[in-house]
């Protein structure tokens, strides 16, 4: 599973907030909710967040093996 807990730590350390992401950068509130719930987001969204927060992808998301992953 993809875990977005690094995003919240990166956001805390930045000068941005969920408010600025939504109102200044036009990241939808539903996308913020997906990040909170570790739901899928697009690579375009991940790219935008990396640009906004001036960070690397690993500062936004990490992979955690899970028994709940779909079978391959």
Steps between C-alpha positions, in 0.01 A plus 500: 500500500604856444523701820484880495617564856826656367285761323353621830846533656631684193197729500554580870861601432403719205346845493190353332182362653199306375330839470766634262510174305125527441459874456829611348613191306154361420561153642148369558373432849412149383868445414599615848246253638648220285844578642359485854347157430792359296277469194641506144599835350636565152865536415412849375384588852818355650705704252307817590551441873873445451521826303294696753690367802836491320565144610569149373234234447619305807412806707138460384440124488650165594419141412410262781443132410154388611295182504210715383667579166321353201648171372724521196 
